[in-house]
Amino acid sequence: MRSEERGTDVAVIKTNSEDVKLLARLIRTEAEGEGEQGMLMVGNVGEPDTWYDQQNTGRYKAHCFFASSGEDCPNVY
């Protein structure tokens, strides 16, 4: 996979649901250590299936995890 905005290769690592749960716990622990502001900044660890009728791609692309178009996100495209 290639990161278009930086022109560098980005590793894709195979994970399972237990790996994802562990990462979520680590992120939450870090956020709790930063107090209320940390929790507000992290928010929920998960991502919704859709956002403004855009499907979740499951991978971070350009600026988010959703399949947006130039019409949806003109500042990015």
C-alpha positions, 0 to 999 in steps of 0.5 A, spaced: 500 500 500 502 506 498 501 513 502 499 518 496 500 524 501 507 522 503 509 518 497 512 512 502 510 505 503 505 504 509 506 497 512 499 493 512 499 488 518 495 482 519 491 482 525 485 478 529 480 481 533 484 480 539 489 484 537 484 490 535 481 489 542 488 489 545 490 496 541 483 499 544 485 497 551 492 501 550 489 507 547 484 508 552 489 507 558 493 512 555 487 517 554 485 516 561 492 517 563 491 524 560 485 525 564 478 528 561 481 532 556 485 525 553 479 522 553 475 527 550 480 527 544 481 520 543 473 519 544 471 512 542 476 507 539 471 504 534 469 507 527 462 507 525 460 503 518 458 509 515 459 517 516 455 522 512 453 516 507 460 514 506 462 507 507 468 505 512 473 502 508 477 499 514 483 503 512 486 510 513 486 513 506 488 520 505 485 523 511 480 518 514 477 511 514 471 513 509 470 512 501 469 520 500 469 523 493 472 530 491 465 533 492 464 530 499 471 533 501 473 538 496 479 541 501 482 534 500 482 532 493 
